Amino acid sequence: MNQQFFLFLNNLAEESEISDMLIVFFAQYLIFIMVIGVLFFIFRNNGKDFYQKLIIIFGGAVLAWIISQGINILYPVARPFLVFPEAHLLFTHGEYDSFPSGHATLAFALAFGFFYYNKPLAWFFLVGAFLIGVSRVIAGVHWPLDIMGAFLFAGITIFLVHLVLKIFQK
């Protein structure tokens, strides 16, 4: 099912130059805008819970990304373009570091961190994270399960960072 869903989404690539440019933008560059947006939010709203926001939203997301990179090393998974040489590949990427998606992990973790402070902004970031994840599948560099794993892993990591911070604040 993972392979079938990948093929379905990946067949959306190389349909037009404009859609491919959007997919590449979402897959590779939207994460930078999200990180800048997070830092802007945290530093603009630097009230009494400034450090808490910095630790949960930004620190939790960075921690989730670092751990995801460790998983990539310890649990090598071939990227889809290695399994399906005929896959549409919109940009080059590593070979055996597919699960979980680092971009999607970071993006979902940023979004989940916002749910503790600003729900409307969190939903906005969640849509961005979803666009990143789906675009990375369409671009041929991730399996759908890589994105679902990133979603779950990011949510669990942010929840645990929030929980640990609450325990230490008591």
Order of alpha helices (4+ residues) and beta strands (2+ residues): alpha-alpha-alpha-alpha-alpha-alpha-alpha-alpha-alpha
